Amino acid sequence: MTDTVGTSYDIVVLGGGSGGYATALRAAGLGLNVALVEKDKVGGTCLHRGCIPTKAILHAAEVADSAREGEQFGVKSSVEGVDMGGVNKYKDGVVDRLFKGLVGQLKHRGITVIEGEGRLTSPTTVAVNGTTYTGKNIVLASGSYSKSLPGLELDGDRVIASEHALTLDRVPESAVVLGGGVIGVEFASAWTSFGTKVTIVEALPNLVPSEDADASKTLERAFRKRKIAFKTGTPFESAETTDSGVKVTVKGGEVIDAELLLVAVGRGPNTAGLGYEEVGVAMDRGFVTTDERLRTSVPGVYAVGDIVPGLQLAHRGFQQGIFVAEQIAGLNPAVIDETGIPRVTYCEPEVASVGLTEAQAKEKYGEVETLNYNLGGNGKSQILKTAGFVKLVREKDGPVVGVHMVGSRVGELIGEAQLIYNWEAFPADVAQLVHMHPTQNEALGEAHLALAGKPLHFHD
Ligand SMILES: Cc1cc2nc3c(=O)[nH]c(=O)nc-3n(C[C@H](O)[C@H](O)[C@H](O)COP(=O)(O)OP(=O)(O)OC[C@H]3O[C@@H](n4cnc5c(N)ncnc54)[C@H](O)[C@@H]3O)c2cc1C
């Protein structure tokens, strides 16, 4: 698509992922004239290589688990095998439908999508394929890429990143997953359900290390039960590819042989060579630094999504995009509380949280109260045969400042948990609200009843 040189927009957005397209949609909804520059496919990492395809694979994994475990529920079933062609077809179908929907939405709202690689050339211009597009405001939303470790090259075959893992045409016999954070444990979980022998290697002392210590411990127990091997507190040393796979050496000299190595050690900001520094945008280790209103150091230039230091999550990008569009339109939106952004790790069992961990809350408030409600007391969780907990952290005599949950399907409970945190609810506020029986949601209600001093199905 070409446009005349000098075409001017209210906003030019550089990058059409979660952050960028949300900015464009909201801005267009506010009557602004928007151009969205995208070099690949609108929808970005989340839609094409992240949230959506991984969750489709995890759902297929859940189906495999259900078939394998049917006998526990009196249903005679078993897994004959996993056809990755079929799994990929299902996954790609979901992505394609959402992609078409997004393209339609952008068109419907009159957003000009400019295909090609953009480069910031001044505080008000982006060049794409030799054409310069002018924006009264520019929003940087160029996203992130899979990082590796020094000396560890991603060859896309034996040593792979998440984007390669999503297009595998086979279930690997065995895999080493480097990194026990969210992306690592999600693949470890799905592959185990498909029959892969997985070993996770994590340098920090726990899996999902940014979560509350109780959540990490409970997930580790569940993974042990699922026979997912993990070595925590174990830094990676080197990897050597062979004809049949990869040999991974960890600190201490142990060598783990596997068919492939998935490197899931985090995501770096995609900002190099895009002109940001030349135009004077302040950066910190490749990230674009902003104030709380997402303004960069250059007036009129904003940044959203994974290039802004903080949680790298799609819904954070959506919210930041909405915020920036409203800010540019002069609506003075409320500043986003990063701590109030919900987090879900979609492995089996799921880990979901919002707010502060117990350790963070103690550091902030000194004295806190906590309550762990075991899913053993929750009817629906027993029906599902899942174990785990709902943990509440409250400021002493104050509102709930953290909710942490582990168990199958608890990710779906985060909606209520984030309202509780973001509306600064006291346990007594939630305790008087009625939760449907039998649901897993009830566990949240019961935890608040107990913390408000009137426990129902709860004993210490
Ligand atoms: C395996 C995996 C699983 C994930 N699961 C979840 C999940 O379950 N939930 C969740 O909330 N988050 C998840 N995430 C994170 C989520 O995908 C990101 O936080 C989100 O995509 C960030 O949005 P963004 O707009 O900042 O960047 P991106 O989505 O990366 O989009 C940036 C876009 O900019 C384009 N671009 C870059 N440079 C240029 C240029 N010079 N010119 C033109 N276009 C350019 C890119 O092609 C891309 O489309 C996951 C990520 C991965 C990798």
The ligand as an ORCA input file, in Angstrom:
! r2SCAN-3c Opt
* xyz 0 1
  C       4.866    -17.608     23.837
  C       4.208    -16.374     24.387
  C       3.046    -16.494     25.114
  C       2.426    -15.363     25.609
  N       1.269    -15.511     26.307
  C       0.643    -14.424     26.803
  C      -0.595    -14.542     27.485
  O      -1.125    -15.639     27.651
  N      -1.181    -13.429     27.954
  C      -0.609    -12.197     27.792
  O      -1.179    -11.218     28.248
  N       0.558    -12.037     27.151
  C       1.195    -13.122     26.642
  N       2.351    -12.964     25.946
  C       2.930    -11.608     25.829
  C       2.260    -10.786     24.727
  O       2.316    -11.490     23.523
  C       2.945     -9.442     24.610
  O       2.974     -8.803     25.870
  C       2.250     -8.534     23.622
  O       2.186     -9.121     22.357
  C       2.990     -7.192     23.536
  O       2.351     -6.350     22.659
  P       3.161     -5.212     21.898
  O       2.153     -4.466     21.095
  O       4.018     -4.469     22.824
  O       4.181     -5.977     20.944
  P       4.001     -7.097     19.821
  O       2.789     -7.902     20.017
  O       5.314     -7.795     19.763
  O       3.780     -6.258     18.517
  C       4.727     -5.441     17.935
  C       4.421     -5.351     16.457
  O       5.248     -4.370     15.883
  C       5.689     -4.820     14.634
  N       6.924     -4.104     14.335
  C       8.070     -4.134     15.032
  N       8.970     -3.308     14.492
  C       8.364     -2.742     13.419
  C       8.778     -1.812     12.455
  N       9.997     -1.280     12.464
  N       7.903     -1.437     11.512
  C       6.660     -1.980     11.473
  N       6.213     -2.860     12.355
  C       7.068     -3.237     13.321
  C       5.863     -6.313     14.814
  O       5.813     -6.991     13.569
  C       4.680     -6.651     15.712
  O       3.550     -7.007     14.968
  C       2.995    -14.077     25.398
  C       4.169    -13.952     24.650
  C       4.769    -15.088     24.137
  C       6.020    -14.932     23.324
*
